Amino acid sequence: MTRALALLAVVLAACATAPKLPDAKLLPPARLAQPLAPSAAAPSHPPTLLKNATVFTATGAVYPKGHVLLVDGRIAEVGEGDGVAPPGALIIDAQGGFITPGLIDTHSHMGVYPLPGTIAHEDGNEMTAPVTSHVRSESAFWPQDPALWRALAGGVTTIQVLPGSGNVIGGRSFVAHLVPTATSARAMKLAGAPEGLKLACGENPKRFYGSKGQQPMSRMGLVATLRASFQKAEEYRRARARYERDLAAWKERHAQKEGAPAPPTRRPDGLPDDPPEPLPRDYALETLAEVLDGKVLVHNHCYRADEMHQVLDLAQEFGFRVRSFHHAVEAYKLADRLAKEGTAVSTWVDWWGFKMESFDGVAQNVALLHRAGARPILHSDSAVEVRRLNQEAAKARTAGRRFGLDADDDEVLRWVTANPAWALGLEDQLGTLEKGKRADVVVWGAHPLSVYALTRQVFVDGALVYDRAKHAPPLSDFELGFVDGKELP
């Protein structure tokens, strides 16, 4: 106890002065490696040439002995041969290795359901009302979640952080770039990425709210809740448009032009010509209005084919699009419609049977969607499975092959790179190795679709953020006092 009090006194004294790194002898050598600079500092890094590796671009082009040049956070060149390094460049000979775009997870709750998994850490569901479109996952995101850096070591560079699926409308999602030195959600947020809106069908919301005796108790009530919410949003949108029209007219009347008479102070009916009263701001309806305007992308937790049809029909009623169905184990039943409407499917290979709405899943779901021309995606919904998205893609291909449905390596990698980039509205920035795109790049020591594949290096915006040979796995500050599950002396 005396020793514990002494340590507490040291900590309190440190809090009262300038921050100071712990004495090196208190930390084991394996943990002294500091995470490298965040993506915001990428332009200060020297150009980097990765060469002598098989390059999967996820565009259809594969270079058996290729190179990728990273300059100022962007891909400056990709192609066959060793390439030419500019002066001062860092050159990495990736002999025997494989290079891919950074992997992207469209469905993550890391940061809002962080490790360790305790009730105190459950911040992903605001289950106080079935419609909570005013809340944002960004507001609850904890950047010290240890799971984030394990995902990075698995080649994942970008995630969409979603609210949970307890509500019919759960709130806004955001896209995070995994940079080890970020200390806030805003610092980790990918600049310019569209925000998403989480919807949920089926058992989760109806089970919770039905048990409280309120709508939705059934799937009828759930669709009715969605329809009523978007109707209110449409009315809010029209009222906002009327206000903007009236304000523009008032400004035109009161614009003082040279030589013109003074603007009127009274309307023709004799009342004062005051500016129109602005609408009270409603953050919940504002989010739904931005869905109707196409500014916020819809991501819908939905397992059954009939419910996906219901949501697509409702979206047509109100003139918006569903960007991606999530989980969607029955998506193969409407693969042609999903392909026609341009709705992606974020799913698993072999998660089914854990509740009634998930019973009719098949391992060939992804392959059947691919054959139909839809956009299949392997997502995680797990702080564990996110570390092996490359293997999930390989499993999906193997399942398809049993039915005679095959895809080549580069196509399969699109299921965890290019397709998720599109689902997040970032297809012009991420997901493929092309000149001008953000330099999110992974170097693998074995074929990325092999069970033996481990990352060698991971780059985010051209910055080397993980190097298996030189750095320990990036650690959350939350873990600094622990090694191998034991508290440091």
Secondary structure by P-SEA (a helix, b strand, c coil): caaaaaaaaaaaaaaaccccccccccccccccccccccccccccccbbbbccccccccccccccccbbbbccccccccccccccccccccccccccbbbbcbbbbccccccccccccccccccccccccccccccccccccccccaaaaaaaaacccbbbbbcccccccbbbbbbbccccccccccccccccbbbbbbbbcccaaaaaaaaaccccccaaaaaaaaaaaaaaaaaaaaaaaaaaaaaaaaaaaaccccccccccccccccccccccccccccaaaaaaaaaaaccbbbbbbcccaaaaaaaaaaaaaacccccccccccccccaaaaaaaabbbbbcccccccccccccccccaaaaaaaaaccbbbbbbccccccccaaaaaaaaaaaaaaacccccaaaaaaaccaaaaaaacccccccccccccccbbbbbccccccccccccbbbcccccccccccccccccccccccccccccc
